[in-house]
Amino acid sequence: MRIGLLGDIHGNAAALAAVLEAARGLDIETLLVTGDFVGYYYDADKVLQLLSGWDFHAVRGNHENMLLDALSDSSRAPAYRQKYGSGLDRALACLTKADLSFLAGLPASRTINIDGKNLLIAHGTPWDTDQYLYPNSDEGLWGKVASHEADYIVLGHTHYQHVRKMAGKLIINPGAVGQPRDRKPGAAWSILETETGSVEHRRETYDIAGLVERTQAKDPDHSYLWTVLTRR
């Protein structure tokens, strides 16, 4: 089966729409989502609406944890706003109770079986939602990830696309739909062929300029939120 791998959408519905349109054209039927539906940008509600018609399996990211933290204790919201901009504020304002319940119910990691293959999905690492596994991370960290029982391990959080075979399994990061950090603009995602183990990294175009303009208006003191979208 050909599976769409994606994550780190971060409220960027325009980017997600481009990915899903491409996925439909490529006959992708199932999605694995590595978390961070919310944060940074402003359309978390539309993100969940776009995904609602799809068969997908997802985990919770660190930005979902921050959202739920701010929901339970509003005094923590200003610190998140100062660091990340107003995206979480917008998510808290626009998400329904059902949306919040869905996000709260997501596991930190999960393993599913497709075509006889076990796929482990997590955000950072299988044991820590907020830990980064970069292509150049310490070999000991890579080895610890690879020690988990699965045929494929799908991670997010770094916003960098990569794939590596280790200990007889593939460790894949599809990059970030909503905010790539590898200086390659566009909406990043990947396709996994479970039978052959082939991985195709993809990048879709969308109206980045429109989001840049919107971000400059909503978060003028957070220039990173728009410069990261276009840097090369």
LODOVO-740414 format. One record per atom (N, C-alpha, C): x, y, z; residue number from 1; atom name; chain; residue in one letter. Coordinates in steps of 0.02 Angstrom, whole numbers. Layout:
<rs>
> X_Y_Z_NUM_CA_A_A;
...
</rs>
This chain:
<rs>
> 42_-60_0_1_N_A_M;
> 0_0_0_1_CA_A_M;
> 44_63_0_1_C_A_M;
> 21_113_-36_2_N_A_R;
> 56_178_-36_2_CA_A_R;
> 22_222_16_2_C_A_R;
> 62_244_64_3_N_A_I;
> 37_282_122_3_CA_A_I;
> 67_352_120_3_C_A_I;
> 26_402_134_4_N_A_G;
> 50_470_141_4_CA_A_G;
> 75_483_211_4_C_A_G;
> 136_508_218_5_N_A_L;
> 165_525_282_5_CA_A_L;
> 170_601_287_5_C_A_L;
> 145_629_341_6_N_A_L;
> 147_702_348_6_CA_A_L;
> 142_722_421_6_C_A_L;
> 159_783_435_7_N_A_G;
> 155_809_503_7_CA_A_G;
> 178_881_506_7_C_A_G;
> 180_908_567_8_N_A_D;
> 200_977_578_8_CA_A_D;
> 163_1024_531_8_C_A_D;
> 97_1017_533_9_N_A_I;
> 53_1058_490_9_CA_A_I;
> 48_1129_518_9_C_A_I;
> 44_1135_583_10_N_A_H;
> 48_1199_618_10_CA_A_H;
> -3_1251_595_10_C_A_H;
> -65_1229_587_11_N_A_G;
> -117_1276_570_11_CA_A_G;
> -113_1305_500_11_C_A_G;
> -70_1278_458_12_N_A_N;
> -61_1303_390_12_CA_A_N;
> -106_1263_343_12_C_A_N;
> -169_1283_340_13_N_A_A;
> -218_1247_301_13_CA_A_A;
> -205_1250_226_13_C_A_A;
> -178_1305_202_14_N_A_A;
> -164_1311_131_14_CA_A_A;
> -112_1260_109_14_C_A_A;
> -60_1251_150_15_N_A_A;
> -9_1201_135_15_CA_A_A;
> -38_1130_137_15_C_A_A;
> -79_1117_188_16_N_A_L;
> -110_1051_194_16_CA_A_L;
> -156_1036_135_16_C_A_L;
> -194_1085_113_17_N_A_A;
> -239_1076_57_17_CA_A_A;
> -199_1055_-6_17_C_A_A;
> -141_1085_-15_18_N_A_A;
> -99_1068_-73_18_CA_A_A;
> -74_996_-68_18_C_A_A;
> -55_976_-8_19_N_A_V;
> -32_907_2_19_CA_A_V;
> -88_858_-11_19_C_A_V;
> -147_871_16_20_N_A_L;
> -202_825_9_20_CA_A_L;
> -226_821_-64_20_C_A_L;
> -223_876_-99_21_N_A_E;
> -241_874_-170_21_CA_A_E;
> -193_830_-209_21_C_A_E;
> -129_837_-194_22_N_A_A;
> -79_794_-227_22_CA_A_A;
> -89_721_-208_22_C_A_A;
> -104_709_-144_23_N_A_A;
> -114_640_-121_23_CA_A_A;
> -172_607_-156_23_C_A_A;
> -226_644_-166_24_N_A_R;
> -283_616_-203_24_CA_A_R;
> -263_597_-274_24_C_A_R;
> -225_639_-306_25_N_A_G;
> -204_626_-374_25_CA_A_G;
> -157_567_-380_25_C_A_G;
> -125_550_-324_26_N_A_L;
> -78_494_-323_26_CA_A_L;
> -109_431_-293_26_C_A_L;
> -175_433_-284_27_N_A_D;
> -212_375_-259_27_CA_A_D;
> -189_352_-189_27_C_A_D;
> -171_401_-147_28_N_A_I;
> -155_385_-77_28_CA_A_I;
> -221_377_-39_28_C_A_I;
> -227_322_-3_29_N_A_E;
> -290_308_32_29_CA_A_E;
> -284_319_107_29_C_A_E;
> -224_310_135_30_N_A_T;
> -214_314_207_30_CA_A_T;
> -158_363_222_30_C_A_T;
> -166_401_277_31_N_A_L;
> -115_448_299_31_CA_A_L;
> -92_431_369_31_C_A_L;
> -27_441_381_32_N_A_L;
> 0_439_448_32_CA_A_L;
> 23_510_465_32_C_A_L;
> -1_536_521_33_N_A_V;
> 12_606_539_33_CA_A_V;
> 51_608_605_33_C_A_V;
> 109_640_603_34_N_A_T;
> 155_638_660_34_CA_A_T;
> 144_694_711_34_C_A_T;
> 86_727_708_35_N_A_G;
> 69_776_759_35_CA_A_G;
> 86_847_741_35_C_A_G;
> 73_893_787_36_N_A_D;
> 78_965_778_36_CA_A_D;
> 30_989_723_36_C_A_D;
> -33_976_735_37_N_A_F;
> -87_1004_694_37_CA_A_F;
> -91_1079_705_37_C_A_F;
> -74_1102_765_38_N_A_V;
> -85_1171_786_38_CA_A_V;
> -18_1206_796_38_C_A_V;
> -23_1272_813_39_N_A_G;
> 36_1311_829_39_CA_A_G;
> 62_1350_770_39_C_A_G;
> 93_1407_784_40_N_A_Y;
> 124_1452_735_40_CA_A_Y;
> 73_1489_692_40_C_A_Y;
> 32_1453_652_41_N_A_Y;
> -13_1485_605_41_CA_A_Y;
> -86_1477_626_41_C_A_Y;
> -134_1495_586_42_N_A_Y;
> -198_1519_612_42_CA_A_Y;
> -260_1478_594_42_C_A_Y;
> -253_1423_560_43_N_A_D;
> -312_1388_535_43_CA_A_D;
> -315_1316_559_43_C_A_D;
> -306_1306_624_44_N_A_A;
> -309_1238_652_44_CA_A_A;
> -377_1206_639_44_C_A_A;
> -430_1246_642_45_N_A_D;
> -496_1218_630_45_CA_A_D;
> -502_1192_558_45_C_A_D;
> -477_1230_510_46_N_A_K;
> -480_1208_440_46_CA_A_K;
> -435_1148_428_46_C_A_K;
> -380_1144_464_47_N_A_V;
> -336_1086_458_47_CA_A_V;
> -374_1022_476_47_C_A_V;
> -410_1024_531_48_N_A_L;
> -447_964_552_48_CA_A_L;
> -506_950_505_48_C_A_L;
> -536_1003_479_49_N_A_Q;
> -590_993_430_49_CA_A_Q;
> -564_960_366_49_C_A_Q;
> -506_982_343_50_N_A_L;
> -477_953_282_50_CA_A_L;
> -461_879_291_50_C_A_L;
> -440_860_351_51_N_A_L;
> -422_791_363_51_CA_A_L;
> -482_746_379_51_C_A_L;
> -539_777_393_52_N_A_S;
> -596_738_417_52_CA_A_S;
> -621_687_367_52_C_A_S;
> -610_698_303_53_N_A_G;
> -634_652_253_53_CA_A_G;
> -584_597_236_53_C_A_G;
> -529_595_272_54_N_A_W;
> -476_547_257_54_CA_A_W;
> -472_492_310_54_C_A_W;
> -448_435_289_55_N_A_D;
> -428_383_335_55_CA_A_D;
> -357_400_359_55_C_A_D;
> -350_417_422_56_N_A_F;
> -283_435_446_56_CA_A_F;
> -272_411_518_56_C_A_F;
> -209_400_534_57_N_A_H;
> -187_380_601_57_CA_A_H;
> -139_434_625_57_C_A_H;
> -148_458_685_58_N_A_A;
> -109_516_707_58_CA_A_A;
> -86_509_779_58_C_A_A;
> -36_548_797_59_N_A_V;
> -12_554_865_59_CA_A_V;
> -11_628_885_59_C_A_V;
> 0_639_948_60_N_A_R;
> 0_707_976_60_CA_A_R;
> 71_736_973_60_C_A_R;
> 76_800_953_61_N_A_G;
> 140_834_952_61_CA_A_G;
> 149_879_1012_61_C_A_G;
> 207_909_1018_62_N_A_N;
> 221_953_1075_62_CA_A_N;
> 177_1016_1073_62_C_A_N;
> 155_1037_1014_63_N_A_H;
> 112_1096_1012_63_CA_A_H;
> 41_1079_1033_63_C_A_H;
> 19_1017_1024_64_N_A_E;
> -44_996_1054_64_CA_A_E;
> -38_997_1130_64_C_A_E;
> 20_975_1155_65_N_A_N;
> 30_976_1227_65_CA_A_N;
> 26_1048_1254_65_C_A_N;
> 56_1094_1218_66_N_A_M;
> 53_1165_1239_66_CA_A_M;
> -18_1191_1236_66_C_A_M;
> -54_1173_1184_67_N_A_L;
> -124_1195_1178_67_CA_A_L;
> -165_1171_1237_67_C_A_L;
> -159_1108_1254_68_N_A_L;
> -197_1079_1309_68_CA_A_L;
> -175_1108_1376_68_C_A_L;
> -110_1124_1381_69_N_A_D;
> -84_1155_1441_69_CA_A_D;
> -115_1225_1450_69_C_A_D;
> -117_1264_1396_70_N_A_A;
> -146_1331_1400_70_CA_A_A;
> -221_1327_1411_70_C_A_A;
> -253_1275_1386_71_N_A_L;
> -325_1267_1397_71_CA_A_L;
> -340_1253_1471_71_C_A_L;
> -297_1215_1503_72_N_A_S;
> -308_1198_1574_72_CA_A_S;
> -286_1254_1621_72_C_A_S;
> -239_1295_1598_73_N_A_D;
> -213_1350_1639_73_CA_A_D;
> -198_1409_1594_73_C_A_D;
> -244_1456_1590_74_N_A_S;
> -237_1513_1544_74_CA_A_S;
> -178_1558_1560_74_C_A_S;
> -152_1554_1621_75_N_A_S;
> -95_1596_1640_75_CA_A_S;
> -32_1576_1602_75_C_A_S;
> -32_1517_1571_76_N_A_R;
> 27_1495_1535_76_CA_A_R;
> 26_1518_1462_76_C_A_R;
> -31_1541_1439_77_N_A_A;
> -37_1561_1369_77_CA_A_A;
> 10_1619_1349_77_C_A_A;
> 19_1671_1391_78_N_A_P;
> 63_1726_1370_78_CA_A_P;
> 134_1704_1354_78_C_A_P;
> 161_1657_1391_79_N_A_A;
> 230_1634_1377_79_CA_A_A;
> 233_1599_1310_79_C_A_A;
> 182_1559_1294_80_N_A_Y;
> 180_1527_1228_80_CA_A_Y;
> 173_1579_1173_80_C_A_Y;
> 132_1629_1185_81_N_A_R;
> 121_1681_1135_81_CA_A_R;
> 185_1720_1122_81_C_A_R;
> 222_1735_1175_82_N_A_Q;
> 284_1772_1168_82_CA_A_Q;
> 336_1734_1127_82_C_A_Q;
> 337_1668_1136_83_N_A_K;
> 387_1628_1102_83_CA_A_K;
> 366_1607_1032_83_C_A_K;
> 302_1590_1022_84_N_A_Y;
> 280_1559_960_84_CA_A_Y;
> 231_1601_920_84_C_A_Y;
> 210_1658_945_85_N_A_G;
> 160_1697_910_85_CA_A_G;
> 89_1678_931_85_C_A_G;
> 40_1701_894_86_N_A_S;
> -30_1697_915_86_CA_A_S;
> -66_1636_888_86_C_A_S;
> -31_1588_858_87_N_A_G;
> -64_1530_829_87_CA_A_G;
> -103_1489_879_87_C_A_G;
> -76_1479_939_88_N_A_L;
> -112_1440_989_88_CA_A_L;
> -173_1478_1014_88_C_A_L;
> -168_1544_1020_89_N_A_D;
> -227_1584_1039_89_CA_A_D;
> -283_1574_988_89_C_A_D;
> -265_1576_925_90_N_A_R;
> -315_1568_873_90_CA_A_R;
> -345_1497_876_90_C_A_R;
> -304_1447_889_91_N_A_A;
> -329_1378_894_91_CA_A_A;
> -378_1372_951_91_C_A_A;
> -361_1401_1008_92_N_A_L;
> -406_1398_1066_92_CA_A_L;
> -472_1432_1052_92_C_A_L;
> -470_1485_1010_93_N_A_A;
> -531_1522_995_93_CA_A_A;
> -575_1487_943_93_C_A_A;
> -545_1449_897_94_N_A_C;
> -583_1423_841_94_CA_A_C;
> -599_1349_845_94_C_A_C;
> -562_1311_884_95_N_A_L;
> -574_1239_887_95_CA_A_L;
> -636_1224_929_95_C_A_L;
> -675_1177_906_96_N_A_T;
> -735_1157_943_96_CA_A_T;
> -717_1110_1000_96_C_A_T;
> -765_1097_1043_97_N_A_K;
> -753_1049_1098_97_CA_A_K;
> -736_981_1070_97_C_A_K;
> -768_962_1015_98_N_A_A;
> -752_898_983_98_CA_A_A;
> -681_897_956_98_C_A_A;
> -659_953_927_99_N_A_D;
> -590_958_902_99_CA_A_D;
> -540_950_959_99_C_A_D;
> -552_986_1013_100_N_A_L;
> -507_983_1071_100_CA_A_L;
> -506_914_1102_100_C_A_L;
> -564_882_1104_101_N_A_S;
> -567_814_1130_101_CA_A_S;
> -527_766_1087_101_C_A_S;
> -532_775_1021_102_N_A_F;
> -494_734_975_102_CA_A_F;
> -419_742_988_102_C_A_F;
> -396_804_992_103_N_A_L;
> -325_816_1003_103_CA_A_L;
> -302_789_1070_103_C_A_L;
> -343_799_1121_104_N_A_A;
> -325_775_1188_104_CA_A_A;
> -321_699_1190_104_C_A_A;
> -359_666_1148_105_N_A_G;
> -361_593_1148_105_CA_A_G;
> -307_560_1107_105_C_A_G;
> -268_599_1071_106_N_A_L;
> -215_569_1030_106_CA_A_L;
> -160_541_1075_106_C_A_L;
> -133_483_1058_107_N_A_P;
> -78_455_1098_107_CA_A_P;
> -12_489_1080_107_C_A_P;
> 37_482_1124_108_N_A_A;
> 103_509_1110_108_CA_A_A;
> 139_467_1057_108_C_A_A;
> 124_403_1054_109_N_A_S;
> 150_360_1001_109_CA_A_S;
> 101_303_990_109_C_A_S;
> 106_272_933_110_N_A_R;
> 61_216_919_110_CA_A_R;
> 92_173_865_110_C_A_R;
> 73_109_866_111_N_A_T;
> 96_62_814_111_CA_A_T;
> 35_34_779_111_C_A_T;
> 35_37_713_112_N_A_I;
> -19_8_674_112_CA_A_I;
> 10_-43_626_112_C_A_I;
> -32_-88_603_113_N_A_N;
> -10_-140_556_113_CA_A_N;
> -46_-129_490_113_C_A_N;
> -8_-122_438_114_N_A_I;
> -35_-115_370_114_CA_A_I;
> 3_-163_325_114_C_A_I;
> -35_-204_290_115_N_A_D;
> -5_-253_244_115_CA_A_D;
> 46_-298_278_115_C_A_D;
> 33_-315_342_116_N_A_G;
> 79_-358_378_116_CA_A_G;
> 141_-324_404_116_C_A_G;
> 146_-258_396_117_N_A_K;
> 204_-220_419_117_CA_A_K;
> 183_-178_479_117_C_A_K;
> 226_-175_530_118_N_A_N;
> 214_-133_589_118_CA_A_N;
> 245_-65_578_118_C_A_N;
> 204_-14_586_119_N_A_L;
> 226_56_578_119_CA_A_L;
> 218_92_645_119_C_A_L;
> 273_114_673_120_N_A_L;
> 273_152_735_120_CA_A_L;
> 273_226_719_120_C_A_L;
> 225_262_746_121_N_A_I;
> 219_334_734_121_CA_A_I;
> 230_371_800_121_C_A_I;
> 272_423_798_122_N_A_A;
> 282_466_856_122_CA_A_A;
> 299_536_830_122_C_A_A;
> 302_583_876_123_N_A_H;
> 318_651_855_123_CA_A_H;
> 393_664_858_123_C_A_H;
> 421_665_917_124_N_A_G;
> 492_676_924_124_CA_A_G;
> 530_610_919_124_C_A_G;
> 531_572_975_125_N_A_T;
> 555_504_976_125_CA_A_T;
> 500_461_1007_125_C_A_T;
> 504_395_1002_126_N_A_P;
> 450_354_1029_126_CA_A_P;
> 440_362_1104_126_C_A_P;
> 490_387_1140_127_N_A_W;
> 484_394_1213_127_CA_A_W;
> 480_467_1236_127_C_A_W;
> 488_515_1190_128_N_A_D;
> 489_585_1210_128_CA_A_D;
> 462_628_1153_128_C_A_D;
> 403_656_1162_129_N_A_T;
> 371_696_1110_129_CA_A_T;
> 413_756_1090_129_C_A_T;
> 454_782_1136_130_N_A_D;
> 489_844_1124_130_CA_A_D;
> 564_834_1110_130_C_A_D;
> 584_774_1093_131_N_A_Q;
> 655_761_1078_131_CA_A_Q;
> 665_760_1003_131_C_A_Q;
> 719_792_980_132_N_A_Y;
> 733_798_909_132_CA_A_Y;
> 781_744_885_132_C_A_Y;
> 764_711_830_133_N_A_L;
> 809_665_796_133_CA_A_L;
> 826_695_728_133_C_A_L;
> 884_729_724_134_N_A_Y;
> 906_759_662_134_CA_A_Y;
> 948_709_621_134_C_A_Y;
> 957_721_557_135_N_A_P;
> 1000_678_518_135_CA_A_P;
> 1070_671_547_135_C_A_P;
> 1095_724_579_136_N_A_N;
> 1163_723_608_136_CA_A_N;
> 1163_712_683_136_C_A_N;
> 1107_687_711_137_N_A_S;
> 1105_673_783_137_CA_A_S;
> 1154_617_800_137_C_A_S;
> 1171_613_864_138_N_A_D;
> 1217_563_890_138_CA_A_D;
> 1195_493_870_138_C_A_D;
> 1243_451_853_139_N_A_E;
> 1228_382_832_139_CA_A_E;
> 1193_343_888_139_C_A_E;
> 1209_360_950_140_N_A_G;
> 1176_326_1005_140_CA_A_G;
> 1101_339_1006_140_C_A_G;
> 1081_401_990_141_N_A_L;
> 1010_417_987_141_CA_A_L;
> 976_381_929_141_C_A_L;
> 1009_380_871_142_N_A_W;
> 982_343_815_142_CA_A_W;
> 974_269_833_142_C_A_W;
> 1023_241_867_143_N_A_G;
> 1019_172_886_143_CA_A_G;
> 963_157_935_143_C_A_G;
> 951_203_981_144_N_A_K;
> 897_195_1029_144_CA_A_K;
> 830_195_993_144_C_A_K;
> 821_240_944_145_N_A_V;
> 759_241_905_145_CA_A_V;
> 752_175_867_145_C_A_V;
> 806_154_836_146_N_A_A;
> 803_93_794_146_CA_A_A;
> 792_30_836_146_C_A_A;
> 803_33_901_147_N_A_S;
> 793_-25_943_147_CA_A_S;
> 720_-42_954_147_C_A_S;
> 675_2_936_148_N_A_H;
> 604_-10_945_148_CA_A_H;
> 579_-60_892_148_C_A_H;
> 533_-102_913_149_N_A_E;
> 507_-154_869_149_CA_A_E;
> 458_-124_818_149_C_A_E;
> 478_-122_756_150_N_A_A;
> 435_-98_702_150_CA_A_A;
> 472_-109_636_150_C_A_A;
> 435_-113_582_151_N_A_D;
> 467_-115_516_151_CA_A_D;
> 483_-45_492_151_C_A_D;
> 438_2_509_152_N_A_Y;
> 448_72_491_152_CA_A_Y;
> 435_115_553_152_C_A_Y;
> 477_166_562_153_N_A_I;
> 469_214_617_153_CA_A_I;
> 461_283_585_153_C_A_I;
> 405_314_597_154_N_A_V;
> 389_378_565_154_CA_A_V;
> 387_433_618_154_C_A_V;
> 431_483_611_155_N_A_L;
> 438_535_661_155_CA_A_L;
> 430_604_628_155_C_A_L;
> 419_655_670_156_N_A_G;
> 415_724_647_156_CA_A_G;
> 460_769_688_156_C_A_G;
> 435_828_705_157_N_A_H;
> 464_875_754_157_CA_A_H;
> 522_917_728_157_C_A_H;
> 568_887_689_158_N_A_T;
> 626_926_667_158_CA_A_T;
> 611_972_609_158_C_A_T;
> 559_957_571_159_N_A_H;
> 542_994_510_159_CA_A_H;
> 593_983_455_159_C_A_H;
> 631_929_459_160_N_A_Y;
> 679_909_408_160_CA_A_Y;
> 659_841_380_160_C_A_Y;
> 658_835_313_161_N_A_Q;
> 646_771_282_161_CA_A_Q;
> 709_728_285_161_C_A_Q;
> 700_665_302_162_N_A_H;
> 756_618_296_162_CA_A_H;
> 729_547_300_162_C_A_H;
> 769_500_277_163_N_A_V;
> 754_429_284_163_CA_A_V;
> 820_393_294_163_C_A_V;
> 820_344_339_164_N_A_R;
> 881_307_353_164_CA_A_R;
> 863_235_370_164_C_A_R;
> 900_188_341_165_N_A_K;
> 891_118_358_165_CA_A_K;
> 940_100_413_165_C_A_K;
> 914_69_466_166_N_A_M;
> 956_53_524_166_CA_A_M;
> 926_-7_560_166_C_A_M;
> 966_-55_576_167_N_A_A;
> 944_-115_613_167_CA_A_A;
> 885_-149_578_167_C_A_A;
> 886_-149_512_168_N_A_G;
> 835_-184_475_168_CA_A_G;
> 769_-149_469_168_C_A_G;
> 766_-85_486_169_N_A_K;
> 703_-47_482_169_CA_A_K;
> 717_21_452_169_C_A_K;
> 665_53_426_170_N_A_L;
> 670_120_399_170_CA_A_L;
> 645_170_450_170_C_A_L;
> 685_222_462_171_N_A_I;
> 664_278_504_171_CA_A_I;
> 654_337_457_171_C_A_I;
> 593_364_457_172_N_A_I;
> 573_414_408_172_CA_A_I;
> 547_476_442_172_C_A_I;
> 568_534_419_173_N_A_N;
> 538_597_438_173_CA_A_N;
> 513_631_374_173_C_A_N;
> 448_641_367_174_N_A_P;
> 421_671_305_174_CA_A_P;
> 430_746_301_174_C_A_P;
> 461_777_352_175_N_A_G;
> 468_850_351_175_CA_A_G;
> 405_884_375_175_C_A_G;
> 400_949_364_176_N_A_A;
> 345_988_390_176_CA_A_A;
> 300_1012_333_176_C_A_A;
> 236_997_339_177_N_A_V;
> 187_1025_292_177_CA_A_V;
> 186_1101_299_177_C_A_V;
> 182_1124_361_178_N_A_G;
> 166_1194_373_178_CA_A_G;
> 224_1241_380_178_C_A_G;
> 284_1214_398_179_N_A_Q;
> 341_1259_411_179_CA_A_Q;
> 407_1223_402_179_C_A_Q;
> 427_1207_341_180_N_A_P;
> 492_1174_331_180_CA_A_P;
> 549_1217_354_180_C_A_P;
> 600_1185_381_181_N_A_R;
> 659_1222_406_181_CA_A_R;
> 722_1204_368_181_C_A_R;
> 716_1168_314_182_N_A_D;
> 774_1145_276_182_CA_A_D;
> 790_1189_217_182_C_A_D;
> 763_1250_217_183_N_A_R;
> 776_1299_165_183_CA_A_R;
> 753_1277_96_183_C_A_R;
> 698_1239_96_184_N_A_K;
> 666_1218_33_184_CA_A_K;
> 592_1235_40_184_C_A_K;
> 571_1294_17_185_N_A_P;
> 501_1316_27_185_CA_A_P;
> 450_1268_-3_185_C_A_P;
> 392_1266_27_186_N_A_G;
> 338_1224_4_186_CA_A_G;
> 313_1179_59_186_C_A_G;
> 263_1140_44_187_N_A_A;
> 233_1094_93_187_CA_A_A;
> 264_1025_85_187_C_A_A;
> 302_1004_135_188_N_A_A;
> 339_941_131_188_CA_A_A;
> 298_883_158_188_C_A_A;
> 303_826_124_189_N_A_W;
> 273_764_147_189_CA_A_W;
> 307_707_109_189_C_A_W;
> 289_645_125_190_N_A_S;
> 321_588_94_190_CA_A_S;
> 270_533_79_190_C_A_S;
> 290_488_34_191_N_A_I;
> 249_430_17_191_CA_A_I;
> 290_368_32_191_C_A_I;
> 261_322_70_192_N_A_L;
> 292_258_85_192_CA_A_L;
> 255_202_50_192_C_A_L;
> 292_160_15_193_N_A_E;
> 265_99_-14_193_CA_A_E;
> 282_42_34_193_C_A_E;
> 231_18_70_194_N_A_T;
> 245_-30_124_194_CA_A_T;
> 274_-96_99_194_C_A_T;
> 255_-116_39_195_N_A_E;
> 278_-181_14_195_CA_A_E;
> 351_-181_-5_195_C_A_E;
> 373_-126_-37_196_N_A_T;
> 442_-123_-62_196_CA_A_T;
> 488_-84_-15_196_C_A_T;
> 460_-42_28_197_N_A_G;
> 501_0_71_197_CA_A_G;
> 527_62_38_197_C_A_G;
> 502_78_-22_198_N_A_S;
> 524_139_-56_198_CA_A_S;
> 492_200_-24_198_C_A_S;
> 530_255_-20_199_N_A_V;
> 506_318_8_199_CA_A_V;
> 518_373_-43_199_C_A_V;
> 467_412_-56_200_N_A_E;
> 472_470_-100_200_CA_A_E;
> 458_533_-60_200_C_A_E;
> 507_576_-56_201_N_A_H;
> 497_641_-24_201_CA_A_H;
> 467_689_-75_201_C_A_H;
> 416_726_-55_202_N_A_R;
> 382_772_-100_202_CA_A_R;
> 379_842_-69_202_C_A_R;
> 369_891_-113_203_N_A_R;
> 361_961_-92_203_CA_A_R;
> 309_992_-137_203_C_A_R;
> 254_1018_-108_204_N_A_E;
> 200_1048_-147_204_CA_A_E;
> 202_1124_-141_204_C_A_E;
> 182_1157_-195_205_N_A_T;
> 178_1229_-195_205_CA_A_T;
> 109_1251_-171_205_C_A_T;
> 107_1310_-141_206_N_A_Y;
> 44_1341_-119_206_CA_A_Y;
> 56_1416_-113_206_C_A_Y;
> 7_1453_-92_207_N_A_D;
> 12_1526_-89_207_CA_A_D;
> 51_1547_-26_207_C_A_D;
> 117_1540_-29_208_N_A_I;
> 159_1560_28_208_CA_A_I;
> 154_1635_40_208_C_A_I;
> 153_1673_-14_209_N_A_A;
> 151_1747_-8_209_CA_A_A;
> 90_1769_32_209_C_A_A;
> 33_1736_21_210_N_A_G;
> -27_1753_58_210_CA_A_G;
> -19_1741_132_210_C_A_G;
> 13_1685_150_211_N_A_L;
> 23_1671_221_211_CA_A_L;
> 74_1718_251_211_C_A_L;
> 126_1735_213_212_N_A_V;
> 175_1784_237_212_CA_A_V;
> 141_1850_254_212_C_A_V;
> 99_1874_210_213_N_A_E;
> 63_1937_222_213_CA_A_E;
> 19_1933_284_213_C_A_E;
> -16_1878_290_214_N_A_R;
> -60_1868_347_214_CA_A_R;
> -21_1865_413_214_C_A_R;
> 35_1831_411_215_N_A_T;
> 77_1824_471_215_CA_A_T;
> 107_1890_491_215_C_A_T;
> 128_1929_443_216_N_A_Q;
> 156_1995_459_216_CA_A_Q;
> 105_2040_492_216_C_A_Q;
> 41_2032_473_217_N_A_A;
> -12_2072_503_217_CA_A_A;
> -30_2048_573_217_C_A_A;
> -31_1982_583_218_N_A_K;
> -53_1955_647_218_CA_A_K;
> 3_1952_699_218_C_A_K;
> 64_1940_677_219_N_A_D;
> 120_1932_724_219_CA_A_D;
> 180_1973_701_219_C_A_D;
> 174_2039_698_220_N_A_P;
> 227_2081_671_220_CA_A_P;
> 293_2077_710_220_C_A_P;
> 290_2055_772_221_N_A_D;
> 351_2050_813_221_CA_A_D;
> 384_1982_809_221_C_A_D;
> 357_1938_767_222_N_A_H;
> 385_1871_760_222_CA_A_H;
> 405_1858_687_222_C_A_H;
> 457_1891_666_223_N_A_S;
> 477_1888_595_223_CA_A_S;
> 496_1817_574_223_C_A_S;
> 518_1776_621_224_N_A_Y;
> 535_1707_603_224_CA_A_Y;
> 477_1671_570_224_C_A_Y;
> 416_1687_591_225_N_A_L;
> 358_1652_567_225_CA_A_L;
> 348_1659_491_225_C_A_L;
> 372_1714_463_226_N_A_W;
> 366_1721_390_226_CA_A_W;
> 433_1711_354_226_C_A_W;
> 489_1729_385_227_N_A_T;
> 552_1719_349_227_CA_A_T;
> 568_1645_340_227_C_A_T;
> 547_1603_386_228_N_A_V;
> 562_1531_381_228_CA_A_V;
> 525_1500_321_228_C_A_V;
> 471_1530_300_229_N_A_L;
> 431_1502_246_229_CA_A_L;
> 464_1511_177_229_C_A_L;
> 508_1559_171_230_N_A_T;
> 535_1576_105_230_CA_A_T;
> 611_1570_100_230_C_A_T;
> 645_1559_155_231_N_A_R;
> 719_1558_152_231_CA_A_R;
> 743_1497_112_231_C_A_R;
> 801_1507_80_232_N_A_R;
> 832_1455_39_232_CA_A_R;
> 905_1447_58_232_C_A_R;
</rs>
